[in-house]
Structure formats: structure tokens, C-alpha cells
Amino acid sequence: MTAQNASNVLVSTDWVSQHLSDPAVKIAEVDVDTAAYDQGHVPGAVGWNWTTQLCDTLVRDVAPKGKLEALLGDAGIDNNTTIVLYGDNNNWFAAWAFWQLKLYGHQDVRIMDGGRKKWLAEGKELSTEAPIEQTLSVVTFGDPSPAMKAVIDAARRAAEKVM
């Protein structure tokens, strides 16, 4: 499941339902307020807090590489795991996590189409139990890809071209 192209980035809620017990797939709910996760989430999903776990809180940037590697490893995710992200706010923070994982080079990252809102609207199963990982995994990333992150000078040059 490591091939990634535009046609397989979005996965349906039905696809997620069919892969709930697939050991090669890990699901993560990404929220700015994790109270919703505690009230009920996709069974087996881990909960990630955007404001504390997916950011460098000192310099308002992406999480440092070691912090992200530890977060994934604690969730039982390794470099070959398919990660499916979803969340509140119409997947806004799931999209942030997607970009960040691609920035660091994770190969197979997906987003559940419709996010939490669609899962609930379809009446799909919820769980209040956090998954207990029996096996911690090791994730190693290279340096962030400069092609995935625009810096201010590049943004200015691009803006000048359109003006």
C-alpha cells in the first residue's frame, strides 16, 4: 500500500470501515480540541492534538523531526504504515498533518473524505477507548523536503509574478 498518487489520497468512510482491523493501516483523528475524540472516535484511531503534538510550540512551525517520529512510533506507526487522517473542522487539521507527514517523507498518507462530520452523519461505529499499542514502532525521517515548504522570499517572488 505504499504507492501514492492523487487518486488514492482521499479514502471513503466505507474504505476506512473495511480497514479497521488491517494491521498495515493506522487511523489518526487530528483535532485542535481533542474533547471530541474522547467523546467518540473511529474505532482504533489514535488522537493527535494539533496545538501540542503537531507543532513546534516555541517557534510556531511544524513539529521537530524527533517529536514527530516519537508520536508515530508511540502509535505503532512505522515507515511502511498507511496512515489515514481525519478530524474536526472539515479535516483542516488532518490536512495539516498530511502535509507535515509528506514534508518529512512518509510515503502513504491518506485523508478520510468528509472527516469526522461525515463519519457521524453516516451513523458509523464510534469508540471511546484509546487503542493500546502492544508494539512500539520506529519511524525515521530524513530532513524536511524544501520543495514542500515555501519560504517568505519564494512567496514574494510568486506574488510579484501575478501582479
C-alpha positions as CSV (number, residue, x, y, z in Angstrom):
1,M,0.0,0.0,0.0
2,T,2.9,2.4,-0.3
3,A,2.2,3.7,-3.8
4,Q,0.8,7.3,-3.6
5,N,-0.9,9.3,-6.2
6,A,-3.6,11.9,-6.4
7,S,-6.4,9.3,-7.0
8,N,-5.8,7.4,-3.7
9,V,-5.2,10.2,-1.3
10,L,-8.9,10.6,-0.4
11,V,-10.4,7.4,1.0
12,S,-14.1,6.9,1.7
13,T,-15.6,6.2,5.1
14,D,-16.5,2.8,3.7
15,W,-12.9,2.1,2.9
16,V,-11.9,3.1,6.4
17,S,-14.6,0.8,7.8
18,Q,-13.2,-2.1,5.8
19,H,-9.6,-1.5,7.1
20,L,-10.3,-1.0,10.8
21,S,-8.5,-4.3,11.6
22,D,-5.9,-4.1,8.9
23,P,-2.5,-4.1,10.7
24,A,-0.9,-2.2,7.9
25,V,-3.3,0.8,8.3
26,K,-3.4,3.2,11.3
27,I,-6.0,5.8,11.7
28,A,-5.5,9.2,13.5
29,E,-8.0,11.8,14.4
30,V,-6.4,15.2,14.4
31,D,-8.2,18.0,16.3
32,V,-7.4,21.4,17.7
33,D,-9.7,20.4,20.6
34,T,-9.4,16.7,21.4
35,A,-12.6,16.6,23.6
36,A,-14.5,15.3,20.5
37,Y,-12.0,12.4,20.3
38,D,-12.7,11.5,23.9
39,Q,-16.5,11.5,23.3
40,G,-16.2,9.0,20.5
41,H,-13.9,8.3,17.5
42,V,-13.3,5.9,14.7
43,P,-12.6,2.5,16.4
44,G,-8.8,2.0,16.8
45,A,-7.9,5.6,15.9
46,V,-5.3,7.4,17.9
47,G,-6.0,11.1,18.8
48,W,-3.5,13.8,18.0
49,N,-3.7,17.3,19.3
50,W,-2.7,19.8,16.6
51,T,-1.7,22.5,19.1
52,T,0.6,20.4,21.3
53,Q,1.7,17.4,19.2
54,L,1.9,18.6,15.6
55,C,3.5,22.0,16.1
56,D,6.7,23.4,17.5
57,T,5.0,25.5,20.1
58,L,8.0,27.8,20.6
59,V,8.5,29.0,17.1
60,R,5.1,28.2,15.6
61,D,6.3,25.8,13.0
62,V,5.9,22.1,12.1
63,A,6.8,19.6,14.8
64,P,10.5,18.9,15.0
65,K,11.5,15.7,13.3
66,G,12.3,13.8,16.6
67,K,9.0,14.8,18.1
68,L,7.0,13.6,15.1
69,E,9.0,10.3,14.9
70,A,8.2,9.7,18.6
71,L,4.5,10.5,18.1
72,L,4.2,8.0,15.2
73,G,6.3,5.3,16.9
74,D,4.2,5.5,20.1
75,A,1.1,4.9,17.9
76,G,2.6,1.8,16.4
77,I,3.3,3.5,13.0
78,D,6.5,2.7,11.1
79,N,7.7,3.9,7.7
80,N,5.6,1.3,5.9
81,T,2.3,2.0,7.6
82,T,-0.6,3.5,5.7
83,I,-1.8,6.5,7.8
84,V,-5.4,7.6,7.4
85,L,-6.1,11.0,8.9
86,Y,-9.4,12.7,9.7
87,G,-10.6,15.3,12.1
88,D,-12.8,18.1,13.1
89,N,-13.2,21.5,11.2
90,N,-13.8,19.7,7.9
91,N,-10.4,18.0,8.0
92,W,-8.5,21.2,8.3
93,F,-6.0,19.9,10.9
94,A,-5.9,16.5,9.2
95,A,-4.7,18.3,6.1
96,W,-2.0,20.0,8.2
97,A,-0.9,16.6,9.5
98,F,-1.0,15.2,5.9
99,W,1.3,18.0,4.7
100,Q,3.6,17.6,7.6
101,L,4.0,13.8,7.1
102,K,4.6,14.3,3.4
103,L,7.1,17.1,4.3
104,Y,9.1,14.6,6.3
105,G,8.8,11.9,3.6
106,H,6.1,9.5,4.8
107,Q,5.1,7.6,1.7
108,D,1.5,6.5,2.2
109,V,-0.7,9.1,3.9
110,R,-4.5,9.4,3.2
111,I,-7.4,11.6,4.3
112,M,-10.8,10.2,5.1
113,D,-13.2,12.1,2.8
114,G,-15.7,14.1,4.8
115,G,-13.8,13.7,8.0
116,R,-15.4,13.3,11.4
117,K,-18.6,15.1,10.3
118,K,-19.3,12.5,7.6
119,W,-18.5,9.5,9.8
120,L,-21.0,10.8,12.3
121,A,-23.7,11.7,9.7
122,E,-23.5,8.1,8.4
123,G,-24.0,6.7,11.8
124,K,-20.8,4.7,11.7
125,E,-19.5,3.0,14.8
126,L,-17.7,5.1,17.5
127,S,-15.4,4.0,20.3
128,T,-14.4,5.9,23.4
129,E,-11.4,3.5,24.0
130,A,-7.9,4.7,23.1
131,P,-6.0,2.0,21.3
132,I,-3.3,0.3,23.3
133,E,-0.3,-0.4,21.2
134,Q,1.4,-3.6,22.1
135,T,4.4,-2.9,19.8
136,L,6.1,0.5,19.7
137,S,7.5,1.2,16.2
138,V,10.5,3.0,15.0
139,V,10.0,5.8,12.4
140,T,12.9,7.5,10.8
141,F,12.6,10.6,8.6
142,G,15.1,12.5,6.6
143,D,15.3,16.2,6.6
144,P,12.2,18.1,5.5
145,S,11.8,18.4,1.8
146,P,12.4,22.0,0.8
147,A,10.0,21.5,-2.2
148,M,7.2,21.0,0.3
149,K,7.6,24.3,2.2
150,A,7.5,27.8,0.7
151,V,9.6,30.4,2.5
152,I,8.8,34.1,2.5
153,D,11.1,35.0,-0.4
154,A,9.6,32.4,-2.6
155,A,6.1,33.6,-1.7
156,R,7.1,37.2,-2.5
157,R,8.6,36.2,-5.9
158,A,5.4,34.3,-6.8
159,A,3.2,37.2,-5.8
160,E,5.2,39.6,-7.9
161,K,4.7,37.4,-10.9
162,V,0.9,37.7,-10.7
163,M,0.8,41.4,-10.0
